[in-house]
Amino acid sequence: MDESGGQLKVAPCFLPKWTAGPYWVVAYDEQEGYALISGGPPKYVDNNTDPICGEDGNLPCCKTGNGINNSGLWIFTRERNPSNGLVDKVQQIALAKGYSTRVLFNVDQSSCDGIVPDVVNGGNLRRRMALP
């Protein structure tokens, strides 16, 4: 991870490091429990949206790209079912930074049983499977 720029590379552990894709931490708030993660900068104009991006709402919205690496936008939250208010807030941050939120999809987390938080160790949250 490049801590000064909020950039990191991610790949499955069984693949060579050169296959890792770049991800950016665009916004983060520990207290509110969210992170906005991008698969790169917003550089391709999304022609399917109105120009409502940017700080003043007068720029076209963009997306990162297509494919596996150098693409994607995610809202991570600490809550399994985050409030609509929190999701809306983070979406507004994305729009202000030029990202099209049209690429976001809701992911139902309500039946994600079996994974429980373990401990924070060295700044890394480890997870373990809960046994019946």
ABEGO torsion letter per residue (X at the ends): XBAAAGBBBBBBAABBAAABBBBBBABBBAAAGBBBBBAEBBABBBAABBBABEAAGABBBBBAEBEABGBEBBBBBABABBBAAAAAAAAAAAAAAGBBAAABBBBBAAABBGBBBBBBBGGBBBBBBBBX
